[in-house]
Amino acid sequence: MSDIKARFDQALADSKLLPAKPDNNTLLQMYSLFKQGSVGDATGERPGFTDFVGRAKYDAWAGLKGKTQEAAQQAYIDLVESLKK
């Protein structure tokens, strides 16, 4: 297991123990970085217009298209670290 993958996994665990729940925009950013870091570019159909949450999540993830998984993992780690303070 690479060092970045181990730190990404630790950040995932740490994200569940944050001192305060992040705001919705930060949660959306965390979701999109998690998906890009674990799966890669967005796949599948964009949710329909009545699925507001699913559509926002998909759009945030699709907005990271082309970002490498390692770069997304590092960005996720950095974001979680900043929220722990």
Secondary structure, 3 states (H helix, E strand, C coil): CCHHHHHHHHHHHHHCCCCCCCCHHHHHHHHHHHHHHHCCCCCCCCCCCCCHHHHHHHHHHHCCCCCCHHHHHHHHHHHHHHHHC
